[in-house]
């Protein structure tokens, strides 16, 4: 049986880098040799803490869905054009004896070639941000449709992690007036917006003043959204782009404004490819969001940094070491 090195969460708050067994490759599988991965500050934080509200959470588990690697092998049904190609992989279920629920934090992946996204025109290490860009794109699409102009729309984005950064850029590129809020100054410095609000010193309500048509919640917490609800216009929209233990909001502001509350389920079909094209065109700048790099041999320190250091916007783990 073939094996590969993978990061495994063996129990809450316990990480290991160890050998795990691989299933047999199928005719439509490509073999991907991982070069870069990243750590989801939302999903992987909850998995590592053992509190992911998801039926697939069972230890031991291989986490991760932000993987970039090169195709080094292919099954008989895979077109030859995939040979040597750089691809993004949003997780894989190719392991034995461990839960492959997400499965991206692994040196080798076997995955159906229909599920990989070729990174044509995108720097390989930038590709780890593809899932977060697609999540933001999907959220902005919910406001007015994939191709609709957002001119005359006023949007407040709460949180300037990678998803919030991308959401603000996409909305502004479509013509919206965009305000962003965060508690970390270095994140605000990287923001592309009409108004930046330091939530440690200024209230979004007092700073923005005029109502906004949409609030995009990208902090992963309810407190910021609760505080910002007075800004929402009548018949306004709230887009939830974080991942939450539970939703707790005061009902009266939602009732009085007849608010529309929408949740974005990651991304829709085609969003990964559209996000790749936005990165390739330069409309979305991944380089500005990568703040830390570590070799996979320092995986414990990498997780601690990615999940606990507010100055870490996005960390790339390098596997070619």
Residue pairs with C-beta under 8 A, 6 or more apart in sequence:
1 21
1 22
1 96
2 21
2 22
3 19
3 20
3 21
3 22
4 19
4 20
4 22
4 106
4 107
4 108
5 17
5 18
5 19
5 20
5 106
5 107
6 17
6 18
6 19
6 20
6 62
6 95
6 98
6 105
6 106
6 107
7 15
7 16
7 17
7 62
7 63
7 64
7 105
7 106
7 296
7 299
8 15
8 16
8 17
8 18
8 20
8 60
8 61
8 62
8 98
9 15
9 47
9 48
9 59
9 60
9 61
9 62
9 63
10 16
10 59
10 60
11 50
11 59
11 60
12 48
12 49
12 50
12 59
13 48
13 49
13 50
15 48
15 299
15 300
15 303
17 296
17 297
17 299
20 62
20 95
20 96
20 97
20 98
20 106
21 95
21 96
21 97
22 94
22 95
22 96
22 108
22 110
23 94
23 95
23 96
23 110
25 31
25 73
25 75
25 110
26 75
26 110
26 112
27 75
27 76
27 77
27 78
28 75
28 77
28 78
28 112
28 113
28 114
29 74
29 75
29 78
29 94
29 110
29 111
29 112
29 113
30 71
30 73
30 74
30 75
30 78
30 82
30 87
30 110
30 111
30 112
30 113
30 116
31 71
31 72
31 73
31 74
31 108
31 109
31 110
32 67
32 69
32 70
32 71
32 72
32 87
32 89
32 92
32 108
32 109
32 110
32 111
32 116
33 69
33 70
33 71
33 72
33 107
33 108
34 67
34 68
34 69
34 106
34 107
34 108
34 109
34 319
35 68
35 69
35 70
35 124
35 125
35 318
35 319
35 320
36 67
36 68
36 69
36 124
36 125
36 127
36 128
36 316
36 317
36 318
36 319
37 64
37 66
37 67
37 68
37 104
37 105
37 128
37 296
37 316
37 317
37 319
38 66
38 128
38 129
38 306
38 314
38 315
38 316
38 317
39 64
39 66
39 302
39 303
39 306
39 307
39 315
39 317
40 63
40 64
40 65
40 66
40 131
40 132
41 161
41 220
41 306
41 307
42 220
42 242
42 243
43 52
43 63
43 65
43 102
43 243
44 63
44 64
44 303
44 306
44 307
45 307
46 52
46 53
46 243
46 245
47 57
47 61
47 63
47 102
48 63
48 303
48 307
50 57
50 59
51 245
53 245
54 101
56 99
56 101
57 99
57 101
58 99
58 101
59 99
60 98
60 99
61 98
61 99
61 100
61 101
61 102
62 95
62 98
62 99
62 100
62 101
62 102
62 103
62 104
62 105
62 106
63 101
63 102
63 103
63 104
63 105
64 91
64 102
64 103
64 104
64 105
64 106
65 90
65 91
65 102
65 103
65 104
65 131
66 90
66 104
66 128
66 129
66 130
66 131
66 132
67 88
67 89
67 90
67 91
67 92
67 104
67 105
67 106
67 109
67 128
68 86
68 87
68 88
68 89
68 119
68 124
68 125
68 127
68 128
69 86
69 87
69 89
69 109
69 319
70 84
70 85
70 86
70 87
70 124
71 82
71 83
71 84
71 85
71 87
71 116
72 84
74 80
74 82
74 83
74 113
75 113
78 113
79 113
82 113
82 116
82 118
85 118
86 118
86 119
86 124
86 127
87 116
87 117
87 118
87 119
88 116
88 117
88 119
88 127
88 128
88 130
88 131
88 272
88 276
89 104
89 109
89 111
89 115
89 116
90 104
90 115
90 117
90 130
90 131
90 272
91 102
91 103
91 104
92 100
92 103
92 104
92 106
92 109
92 110
92 111
93 100
93 101
93 103
94 100
94 103
94 106
94 109
94 110
94 111
95 103
95 106
103 109
105 317
107 296
107 319
117 127
117 130
117 272
117 273
117 276
118 276
119 127
119 130
119 276
120 276
120 280
121 276
121 277
121 279
121 280
122 130
122 276
122 279
122 280
122 286
123 286
123 287
125 290
125 316
126 279
126 286
126 287
126 290
127 276
127 279
128 314
128 316
129 162
129 166
129 279
129 286
129 289
129 290
129 314
130 272
130 275
130 276
130 279
131 266
131 267
131 272
132 162
132 163
132 166
133 162
133 166
133 275
133 278
133 279
133 284
133 286
134 266
134 267
134 271
134 272
134 274
134 275
135 163
135 166
135 241
135 264
135 266
135 267
136 162
136 163
136 164
136 165
136 166
136 167
136 170
136 218
136 241
137 166
137 170
137 267
137 271
137 274
137 275
137 278
138 264
138 265
138 266
138 267
138 268
138 271
139 163
139 167
139 216
139 239
139 241
139 264
140 150
140 167
140 170
140 171
140 174
140 216
140 239
141 268
141 271
142 237
142 239
142 262
142 264
143 150
143 153
143 155
143 171
143 214
143 237
143 239
144 150
144 153
148 174
149 174
149 175
150 171
150 174
150 175
150 176
151 174
151 175
151 176
152 175
153 171
153 175
153 176
153 177
153 213
153 214
154 176
154 177
154 179
154 210
154 211
154 212
154 213
154 214
154 233
155 168
155 171
155 176
155 177
155 178
155 179
155 212
155 213
155 214
155 215
155 216
156 178
156 179
156 180
156 181
156 204
156 208
156 212
156 214
156 215
156 216
156 228
156 231
157 164
157 167
157 168
157 171
157 178
157 179
157 180
157 181
157 193
157 216
157 218
158 164
158 180
158 181
158 204
158 215
158 216
158 217
158 218
158 219
158 224
158 225
158 228
159 181
159 182
159 217
159 218
159 219
159 220
159 224
159 242
160 168
160 180
160 181
160 182
160 184
160 187
160 188
160 190
160 191
160 218
161 187
161 218
161 219
161 313
162 289
162 313
162 314
163 218
163 241
163 242
164 180
164 182
164 216
164 218
164 219
164 241
165 187
165 190
165 191
165 192
165 289
165 313
166 284
167 216
167 218
167 241
168 178
168 180
168 191
168 192
168 193
168 216
169 192
169 283
169 284
169 285
170 278
170 284
171 178
171 216
172 178
172 192
172 193
172 194
173 283
177 194
178 192
178 193
178 194
178 195
179 193
179 194
179 195
179 196
179 197
179 204
179 207
179 208
179 212
180 188
180 191
180 193
180 195
180 196
180 197
181 196
181 197
181 198
181 199
181 204
181 224
181 228
182 188
182 191
182 197
182 198
182 199
183 198
183 199
183 200
183 310
184 310
184 311
185 198
186 291
186 311
186 313
187 313
188 196
188 197
188 198
190 288
190 289
190 313
195 207
195 208
197 204
197 207
197 208
199 224
203 227
204 227
204 228
204 231
205 227
205 228
205 230
205 231
208 231
211 231
211 232
211 233
211 234
211 236
212 231
212 232
212 233
212 236
213 233
213 236
213 237
214 236
214 237
214 238
214 239
215 225
215 228
215 229
215 231
215 232
215 236
215 237
215 238
215 239
216 239
216 241
217 224
217 225
217 238
217 239
217 240
217 241
217 242
218 241
218 242
219 225
219 242
220 242
220 243
220 244
221 242
221 244
222 244
222 247
222 248
222 249
225 238
225 249
226 248
226 249
226 250
229 249
229 250
229 253
229 254
229 257
229 259
230 253
232 238
232 253
232 257
232 259
233 257
234 257
234 258
235 257
235 258
235 259
235 260
236 257
236 259
236 260
237 259
237 260
237 261
237 262
238 259
238 260
238 261
238 262
239 262
239 264
240 247
240 261
240 262
240 263
240 264
241 264
253 259
254 261
267 275
275 284
278 284
279 286
289 313
289 314
290 313
290 314
290 315
290 316
291 311
291 312
291 313
291 314
291 315
292 302
292 305
292 306
292 309
292 312
292 314
292 315
292 316
293 315
293 316
293 317
293 318
294 301
294 302
294 305
294 315
294 316
294 317
294 318
295 317
295 318
295 319
295 321
296 302
296 317
296 318
296 319
296 321
297 321
299 317
302 315
302 317
305 312
305 315
306 312
306 315
